[in-house]
Amino acid sequence: MPYQRTQGTAYFAGSAEHNETRQKNSKTDYGNEKCRAAEGVIVEVIRRTRKGEIIRLVHALKFIEKSKLTQQLVFEKAYCEYRLNKSEVALKTIEGANINPLPANLKELKAQVLYRLEEFDECFGLYKDIVKNSSDDYEEERTTNLSAVVANMSIQGTDKKLPDLGENTYELVYNNACALSGAGNYTEAEKRLKLSEKMCREFLEEDESMTKEDIDNELAIIRVQLAYCLQMQGRNKEASVIYAETLKNKPTDPALTAVASNNSVVINKDQNVFDSKKKIRNALIDAVEHKLNSRQKKSIAVNNCILALFTKQGDLSQLVNKLVARYPDLEYKANLIQACQFANDKKYKEASEVLEKFTVKYPKLAFEIRFALVQMNLQAGNKVKAIEVLQALDNDKKFSPGVVSALVSLHLGSNDKTAASEILKAAVEWYKKNKTNVDDLTDMWRQAADFHLRGGEAETAAKSLEELLRSNPSDMKILAQLVIAYAQFDPSKAQEASKKLPALETLTTQTEVDELEATNWMMIAKAVKKKAAKSDQSPGTPGSEGAAKKIKKRKRKNKLPKYFDPKAVADPERWLPKQERTGYRKKKDRRVKEVMKGSQGTASGQADM
């Protein structure tokens, strides 16, 4: 089962920092000295809050709630909730204040909250209004934020007409690239990302305070998105190098680390599992929970289950249940993963039951699930059941070219040519009856005609060729095949159709004839003979016997020994080793002393007696 790649996040320049600066210049006049004093304290606390210092925001929020100034300090309260990742609460705070029209600071904060909640349509309308009615030093940031919203709307697919915001900055170029990649135009997105990287590098290098590490950290998000585009184009090696380089540099953004880690796991598939387990843990840390969008979090959760399926470690059932509980819309994929686990354990019956139950529950997905069932049955070696599943499809699905091809292959694999022929006949008849557009069925007609011609069913082949000729009337090759098919069962039709074939005179031009006559045939003949003499011809091929006769050498008589006597009887032991022959006597070796026999002190002769 394939992993799901994760696309990077669009640039969103409207971060908390420039809101903190702007809120000091746009205080609301509440007409109350106590409110002014409290607001001053809150603003100062928020201003001094650095990234990661959540405790200050918690104290500020508690102070607002205890001072009973919630209605007067709506912006400050909502802003603290936004920074504490309580986006739903922040939105309720803003909308519950019943301030109409919203002041500029609340309107912009609401737009940021909506972006985080992925309510892009409403967010788009707010930002359009903000950009239209604002003129200060933050116009570039607002335009960047609007382009991020446009990019996400493009990825989700929208009917709204989206504005062209230009490409004046590297952030705008990057966001346009995100929109292109979301629409599936990865080649053009790759070009825009390379331009964005170049613009970003040039812009940052002008700042002398920026170190190489700072520049690399800012470029990391662009490079990871570039790697994603390369990966979607099948250029996994190039993408893998970029991911590895990014992770090696340890980017400060944990969301970027999570995306790069997840996509590296996708490239690894079922290989290098130890590395994949380490990387998927980086993508599942709590720090990224509020930094990734829902699409990214779903992809990572699914990939975690698939990795558990590959490694066969941990309780996959528990992971699948958690996936369904958190993301109910992923129940289909969860069931597929569960079925794959049963199939890996060779529990094909249980796997089929899981998928069949899901088919009953979600009829719209039945067509896709049928193919999963076919795969399960083929893994179990049950071709008959796989054929039954495909045959049970509705006619409009069963006679689609892909399904027809699968059925024919399965029937032929079962040595049932008759059934394969019948399914092709039924497909031809169905398309003729329903008058379906044949522009996309040319290949099927051609394959059906070839199959029936080889099987001797010329009349059925002719029907396929007629449909094929109707969609390609100028194709003389199809017409010639149709003539051959007609000739086998209806000579009059063959005669009539053959009149439409071009005359022999039109098949060659005078120029081609002149070129052929001008060719030096003698030189070609010599070259062919020379080549034939050099090449080694295999035995049994035409012409090889004549060549073998020419190369064959004359046999010579074997020379006999000088004193050879043909009447003499050969020694029967001539093939035995010398030491095994009857007359063999071992030579005495002087180096070996005579072994003494008998008791000590006796003569050798006595001992022998």
C-alpha positions in Angstrom: 0.0 0.0 0.0 1.6 3.3 -1.0 2.4 6.0 1.5 1.0 9.5 1.3 3.4 12.4 0.5 2.9 15.6 2.4 3.0 19.0 0.6 4.7 21.9 2.4 2.8 24.8 3.9 2.4 28.1 2.1 4.2 31.2 3.5 2.0 33.1 6.0 3.8 36.3 6.8 1.0 37.6 9.1 2.6 36.2 12.2 2.1 37.3 15.8 5.1 39.5 15.7 3.8 42.3 13.5 0.4 42.1 15.3 2.2 42.8 18.5 3.7 46.0 17.0 0.5 47.1 15.4 -1.7 46.6 18.4 0.1 49.4 20.3 -0.8 51.9 17.6 -4.5 50.9 17.3 -5.8 50.8 20.8 -9.6 51.1 21.3 -10.9 54.1 23.2 -12.9 52.6 26.0 -13.4 55.8 27.9 -12.3 54.3 31.1 -9.0 54.9 32.9 -9.1 51.5 34.5 -9.4 49.9 31.1 -6.6 52.0 29.8 -4.3 50.9 32.6 -5.2 47.3 32.3 -4.7 47.4 28.5 -1.3 49.0 29.0 -0.3 46.2 31.3 -1.5 43.5 28.9 0.1 45.1 25.9 3.4 45.3 27.8 3.2 41.7 28.9 2.4 40.5 25.4 5.2 42.7 23.9 7.8 41.2 26.2 6.6 37.6 25.5 9.2 35.9 23.4 8.7 32.8 21.2 8.2 29.8 23.4 7.4 31.8 26.6 3.9 30.6 26.9 3.7 31.3 30.6 3.5 35.0 30.1 0.5 34.7 27.8 -1.2 32.4 30.3 -0.8 35.0 33.0 -2.0 37.7 30.7 -5.1 35.7 29.9 -5.8 35.0 33.5 -5.4 38.7 34.4 -8.0 39.6 31.7 -10.5 37.1 33.0 -10.1 38.0 36.7 -10.3 41.7 36.0 -13.7 41.2 34.4 -12.6 43.4 31.4 -13.2 40.7 28.8 -15.7 42.9 26.9 -13.3 45.9 26.9 -10.1 43.8 26.1 -11.5 41.6 23.3 -8.5 41.9 21.1 -6.0 41.2 23.9 -7.9 38.2 25.1 -8.5 36.7 21.6 -4.8 37.3 20.8 -3.6 35.4 23.9 -5.9 32.5 23.0 -4.7 32.6 19.4 -1.0 32.4 20.6 -1.9 29.6 23.0 -3.3 27.5 20.1 -6.9 27.9 21.2 -8.1 29.0 17.8 -11.7 28.0 18.2 -12.0 29.8 21.5 -10.3 32.9 20.0 -12.9 32.9 17.2 -15.7 32.6 19.7 -14.3 35.5 21.7 -14.1 37.8 18.6 -17.6 36.8 17.3 -19.1 36.9 20.8 -18.1 40.5 21.4 -20.8 41.6 18.8 -18.6 44.5 17.6 -19.9 45.6 14.2 -18.0 46.7 12.2 -14.9 45.1 13.5 -11.9 47.4 14.1 -8.8 46.9 11.9 -6.8 45.0 14.5 -9.7 42.5 15.3 -10.5 42.0 11.7 -6.9 41.1 10.9 -6.6 38.8 14.0 -9.9 37.1 12.9 -8.4 36.5 9.5 -5.4 34.8 11.0 -7.6 32.7 13.3 -9.7 31.6 10.3 -6.5 30.7 8.3 -5.4 28.4 11.2 -8.8 26.8 11.3 -8.6 26.3 7.5 -11.7 28.3 6.8 -10.1 29.7 3.7 -13.2 31.0 1.9 -14.2 33.3 4.8 -10.5 34.2 5.4 -10.1 35.1 1.7 -13.0 37.6 1.9 -11.6 39.2 5.0 -8.1 39.6 3.6 -9.4 41.1 0.4 -11.3 43.7 2.4 -8.2 44.4 4.7 -5.9 44.8 1.7 -8.4 47.1 0.0 -8.9 49.4 3.0 -5.5 49.5 4.5 -2.4 51.6 3.6 0.5 51.3 6.0 3.9 49.6 6.3 2.4 46.1 6.4 0.9 46.0 2.9 3.6 43.5 1.7 2.8 41.1 4.6 -0.9 41.3 4.0 -0.4 40.5 0.3 1.8 37.5 1.2 -0.9 36.3 3.6 -3.6 36.7 0.9 -1.4 34.7 -1.5 -1.1 31.9 1.1 -4.9 31.8 1.4 -5.2 31.7 -2.4 -2.6 28.8 -2.6 -4.6 26.8 -0.1 -7.8 27.4 -1.9 -6.2 26.2 -5.1 -5.0 23.0 -3.4 -8.5 22.3 -2.0 -10.1 23.2 -5.3 -12.4 26.2 -5.5 -14.9 27.7 -8.0 -14.0 31.2 -7.0 -12.0 33.4 -9.3 -8.6 33.9 -7.6 -6.6 37.1 -8.0 -3.1 37.3 -9.5 -1.0 38.9 -6.8 2.2 39.0 -8.9 5.6 37.8 -8.0 7.4 40.8 -6.5 8.8 38.9 -3.5 10.2 35.4 -3.0 7.3 34.6 -0.7 4.8 35.4 -3.4 6.7 33.2 -5.9 6.8 30.4 -3.4 3.0 30.6 -2.7 2.3 30.6 -6.4 4.4 27.5 -6.7 2.4 25.8 -3.9 -0.8 26.6 -5.8 0.7 25.0 -9.0 1.8 21.9 -7.2 -1.5 21.6 -5.5 -3.2 21.7 -8.9 -0.8 18.9 -10.1 1.4 21.1 -12.3 4.7 20.0 -10.7 7.0 20.9 -13.7 6.0 24.6 -13.6 6.0 24.6 -9.8 9.6 23.3 -9.8 10.6 26.3 -12.0 8.9 28.8 -9.7 10.5 27.2 -6.6 14.0 27.5 -8.1 13.3 31.2 -8.9 12.0 31.7 -5.4 15.1 30.1 -3.9 17.3 32.4 -6.1 15.4 35.5 -5.1 15.4 34.6 -1.4 19.2 33.9 -1.4 19.9 37.2 -3.1 17.6 39.1 -0.8 19.1 37.6 2.4 22.7 37.9 1.3 22.3 41.7 1.1 21.7 41.7 4.9 25.2 41.6 6.5 23.8 40.4 9.8 22.5 37.1 8.2 24.8 34.1 8.6 25.0 31.2 6.3 23.1 29.1 8.8 20.3 31.7 8.9 20.1 31.8 5.1 20.0 28.0 4.9 17.3 27.9 7.6 15.1 30.4 5.6 15.7 28.5 2.3 14.8 25.1 3.9 11.0 25.5 3.4 11.5 26.3 -0.3 13.9 23.4 -0.8 11.6 20.9 0.9 8.7 22.0 -1.3 11.0 21.6 -4.3 11.9 18.1 -3.1 8.1 17.3 -2.9 7.6 18.4 -6.5 10.6 16.3 -7.6 9.2 13.3 -5.7 5.8 13.7 -7.4 7.6 13.6 -10.7 9.2 10.3 -9.8 12.7 11.8 -9.3 13.1 10.2 -5.8 16.9 10.2 -5.7 17.1 14.0 -6.1 14.3 14.5 -3.6 15.9 12.2 -1.1 19.2 14.2 -1.3 17.3 17.4 -0.5 15.4 15.9 2.4 18.6 14.4 3.9 20.4 17.7 3.6 17.5 19.6 5.2 17.3 17.2 8.2 21.0 17.2 8.6 20.9 21.0 9.0 18.3 20.7 11.8 15.8 23.4 10.8 14.3 25.4 13.6 10.7 24.8 12.4 9.5 21.4 13.7 6.7 21.4 11.1 9.4 21.5 8.3 11.3 18.6 10.0 8.0 16.6 10.2 7.2 17.1 6.5 10.7 16.2 5.3 10.8 13.2 7.6 7.3 12.0 6.4 8.3 12.3 2.7 11.6 10.5 3.3 9.6 7.6 4.8 7.4 7.5 1.6 10.6 7.2 -0.5 11.9 4.4 1.7 8.7 2.4 1.3 9.4 -1.1 2.8 13.1 -0.6 2.7 15.4 0.9 5.3 12.7 0.4 7.9 14.9 1.4 10.9 15.5 4.8 9.4 11.8 5.2 8.6 10.8 4.4 12.2 13.2 7.1 13.5 11.8 9.7 11.0 8.2 8.9 11.5 8.7 9.6 15.3 10.0 13.1 14.3 6.7 13.7 12.4 4.5 12.6 15.3 5.9 14.9 18.1 3.5 17.1 20.0 5.3 20.3 18.9 3.9 20.0 15.3 0.3 19.4 16.3 -0.7 23.0 15.9 1.8 23.8 13.1 0.6 21.3 10.4 -2.6 21.6 8.5 -5.2 18.8 8.6 -4.1 17.3 5.2 -0.5 17.0 6.5 -1.6 15.4 9.8 -3.8 12.9 8.0 -1.0 11.9 5.7 1.4 11.4 8.5 -1.1 9.3 10.6 -1.9 7.0 7.6 1.9 6.6 6.9 2.5 5.6 10.5 -0.1 2.8 10.1 1.4 1.7 6.8 4.9 1.6 8.4 3.6 -0.5 11.2 2.1 -2.8 8.6 5.6 -3.2 7.0 7.5 -3.6 10.2 5.0 -6.0 11.8 5.8 -4.4 15.1 3.3 -2.9 17.6 -0.5 -3.3 17.6 -1.6 -2.3 14.1 -5.3 -2.8 15.1 -4.9 -0.2 17.8 -3.3 2.3 15.5 -6.0 1.8 12.9 -8.8 2.3 15.5 -7.1 5.5 16.6 -6.9 6.7 13.0 -10.6 6.2 12.5 -11.5 7.7 15.8 -9.5 10.9 15.1 -10.2 11.1 11.3 -13.6 9.4 10.5 -13.2 10.3 6.8 -10.1 8.0 6.7 -12.2 4.9 7.5 -11.8 3.6 4.0 -8.0 3.7 4.1 -8.0 2.3 7.6 -10.0 -0.7 6.4 -7.6 -1.2 3.5 -4.7 -1.3 5.9 -6.5 -3.8 8.1 -7.3 -6.0 5.1 -3.6 -5.8 4.0 -2.6 -7.0 7.5 -4.9 -10.0 7.2 -3.6 -10.7 3.7 0.0 -10.6 4.9 -0.9 -13.2 7.6 -2.5 -15.3 4.8 -5.9 -14.8 6.4 -7.6 -14.0 3.1 -11.1 -14.9 4.2 -10.9 -12.3 7.0 -9.4 -9.7 4.6 -12.3 -10.2 2.2 -14.9 -10.0 5.0 -13.5 -6.6 6.1 -13.7 -5.2 2.6 -17.1 -6.6 1.8 -18.6 -5.1 5.0 -17.2 -1.7 4.0 -18.7 -2.1 0.5 -22.2 -2.5 2.0 -21.6 0.5 4.3 -20.3 2.8 1.5 -21.7 1.8 -1.9 -20.0 4.7 -3.6 -16.6 3.2 -2.9 -17.7 -0.3 -4.1 -15.9 -0.1 -7.4 -12.5 0.6 -5.8 -13.0 -2.0 -3.1 -13.8 -4.6 -5.7 -10.4 -4.3 -7.1 -8.9 -4.7 -3.6 -10.9 -7.9 -3.3 -9.6 -9.1 -6.7 -6.0 -8.5 -5.5 -6.7 -10.4 -2.3 -8.1 -13.4 -4.2 -5.2 -13.4 -6.7 -2.7 -13.3 -3.8 -4.6 -16.4 -2.4 -4.3 -18.0 -5.8 -8.0 -18.0 -6.3 -8.4 -16.9 -10.0 -12.0 -18.1 -10.2 -13.2 -15.9 -7.3 -11.3 -12.9 -8.7 -13.1 -13.4 -12.1 -16.5 -13.7 -10.2 -15.8 -10.4 -8.4 -15.1 -8.6 -11.8 -18.0 -10.2 -13.5 -20.4 -9.0 -10.8 -19.7 -5.3 -11.7 -22.3 -3.3 -13.5 -22.0 -3.3 -17.3 -20.7 0.2 -17.6 -17.8 -0.7 -15.2 -17.3 -4.3 -16.4 -16.9 -3.3 -20.0 -14.4 -0.5 -19.4 -11.2 -1.2 -21.2 -9.1 -1.9 -18.1 -11.6 -4.4 -16.6 -12.1 -6.1 -20.0 -8.3 -6.5 -20.3 -8.1 -7.9 -16.7 -10.8 -10.4 -17.4 -9.3 -11.6 -20.7 -5.9 -12.0 -19.0 -7.4 -14.0 -16.1 -9.4 -16.3 -18.5 -6.3 -16.9 -20.6 -4.3 -17.6 -17.4 -6.9 -20.2 -16.6 -6.5 -21.7 -20.2 -10.1 -20.7 -20.9 -9.9 -19.1 -24.4 -13.6 -19.5 -25.0 -14.5 -17.3 -22.0 -11.9 -14.7 -23.0 -13.4 -14.6 -26.4 -17.0 -14.3 -25.0 -16.1 -11.3 -22.8 -14.6 -9.5 -25.8 -17.7 -10.3 -27.9 -19.9 -9.0 -25.1 -17.9 -5.8 -24.8 -18.1 -5.2 -28.6 -21.8 -5.7 -28.6 -22.4 -3.5 -25.5 -20.5 -0.6 -27.0 -22.3 -1.0 -30.3 -25.6 -1.0 -28.6 -25.0 1.9 -26.3 -23.2 4.1 -28.9 -20.5 5.0 -26.5 -17.8 7.4 -27.6 -15.0 5.2 -29.1 -12.2 7.8 -29.1 -10.7 6.2 -26.0 -11.5 2.6 -27.0 -9.3 2.3 -30.1 -6.8 0.1 -28.4 -9.5 -2.2 -27.1 -11.1 -2.6 -30.5 -7.6 -3.4 -32.0 -6.8 -6.0 -29.3 -10.2 -7.6 -29.7 -9.8 -7.8 -33.5 -6.3 -9.3 -33.3 -7.5 -11.9 -30.6 -10.4 -13.1 -32.7 -8.4 -13.2 -35.9 -5.8 -15.4 -34.3 -8.6 -17.6 -32.9 -10.3 -18.0 -36.3 -13.3 -16.0 -35.4 -13.2 -13.7 -38.4 -16.8 -12.5 -38.2 -16.4 -11.3 -34.6 -13.1 -9.7 -35.5 -14.8 -7.9 -38.4 -17.2 -6.2 -36.0 -14.3 -4.8 -33.9 -12.6 -3.6 -37.0 -15.7 -1.9 -38.3 -15.9 0.1 -35.0 -12.3 0.8 -35.2 -12.5 2.0 -38.9 -15.5 4.2 -38.0 -13.3 6.1 -35.5 -10.2 6.1 -37.9 -11.6 6.2 -41.4 -8.2 7.2 -43.0 -6.3 4.3 -41.5 -5.5 1.9 -44.4 -4.0 -0.7 -42.2 -7.3 -1.2 -40.4 -9.1 -1.4 -43.8 -6.6 -4.0 -45.0 -7.2 -6.1 -41.9 -11.0 -5.8 -42.4 -10.6 -7.0 -46.0 -8.7 -10.1 -44.7 -11.4 -10.7 -42.1 -14.3 -10.4 -44.7 -12.4 -12.7 -47.1 -12.8 -15.6 -44.6 -16.6 -15.5 -44.4 -18.0 -13.0 -47.0 -15.9 -12.6 -50.2 -18.3 -10.1 -51.7 -17.8 -7.7 -48.8 -14.1 -8.2 -49.0 -14.2 -7.3 -52.7 -16.3 -4.2 -52.0 -14.0 -3.1 -49.1 -10.8 -3.7 -51.2 -11.9 -1.1 -53.7 -11.3 1.6 -51.0 -7.7 0.5 -50.7 -5.1 2.7 -52.5 -3.8 1.6 -55.9 -0.3 0.0 -56.0 0.9 2.8 -58.1 0.2 5.3 -55.3 2.2 3.4 -52.7 5.5 4.4 -54.2 6.5 7.7 -55.9 8.8 8.1 -58.9 11.5 9.6 -56.7 11.6 6.5 -54.6 11.9 4.3 -57.7 14.8 6.4 -59.0 16.6 6.2 -55.7 16.3 2.4 -55.7 17.6 2.2 -59.3 20.5 4.5 -58.6 21.6 2.3 -55.7 24.9 0.4 -56.3 23.5 -3.1 -55.8 26.9 -4.8 -56.5 28.5 -3.1 -53.6 25.6 -4.0 -51.3 25.7 -7.6 -52.4 29.5 -7.8 -51.7 28.9 -6.3 -48.2 26.1 -8.8 -47.5 28.3 -11.8 -48.5 31.2 -10.5 -46.4 29.0 -10.0 -43.4 27.5 -13.5 -43.8 30.9 -15.1 -44.0 32.0 -13.4 -40.7 28.9 -14.1 -38.7 28.6 -17.5 -37.0 25.4 -19.2 -38.1 23.6 -21.4 -35.6 23.0 -25.0 -36.6 19.6 -25.6 -38.1 19.1 -22.2 -39.6 18.7 -21.8 -43.3 22.0 -21.6 -45.1 24.0 -23.0 -42.2 24.5 -26.4 -43.9 26.2 -24.9 -46.9 28.5 -22.8 -44.8 29.3 -25.8 -42.6 30.4 -27.8 -45.7 32.8 -25.1 -46.8 34.4 -24.8 -43.4 34.6 -28.6 -42.8 38.2 -29.8 -42.8 39.4 -33.1 -44.3 39.8 -35.9 -41.8 43.3 -37.5 -41.6 44.1 -41.1 -40.6 45.5 -41.5 -37.1 49.2 -42.6 -37.1 49.9 -45.9 -35.4 53.0 -46.7 -33.3 56.1 -47.8 -35.2 56.1 -51.4 -33.8 52.4 -51.8 -33.6 51.2 -55.5 -34.0 47.5 -55.7 -34.9 47.5 -59.5 -34.1 48.9 -59.1 -30.6 46.4 -59.5 -27.6 46.2 -56.3 -25.6 47.0 -56.5 -21.8 43.7 -56.6 -19.9 45.2 -54.7 -17.0 46.5 -51.8 -19.1 44.0 -49.4 -17.8 44.7 -50.1 -14.1 47.2 -48.1 -12.1 50.7 -49.7 -11.8 50.4 -50.5 -8.1 47.2 -52.5 -8.7 48.6 -54.7 -11.5 49.5 -58.4 -10.8 53.2 -58.2 -11.8 53.9 -55.0 -9.9 56.9 -55.2 -7.5 57.6 -52.3 -5.2 61.1 -50.9 -5.4 63.2 -51.1 -2.2 63.7 -47.8 -0.6 67.1 -47.5 1.1 66.0 -44.6 3.3 63.5 -46.9 5.1 65.3 -49.2 7.6 64.2 -52.8 8.1 61.6 -53.1 10.8 62.7 -55.3 13.7 60.5 -58.3 14.5 60.3 -60.5 17.6 61.4 -59.8 21.2 64.3 -57.5 22.1 67.8 -59.2 21.8 66.8 -61.9 19.3 68.2 -62.2 15.8 66.0 -61.3 12.9 66.2 -64.8 11.5 65.0 -66.3 14.8 62.1 -63.9 14.9 61.1 -64.9 11.5 61.0 -68.5 12.5 
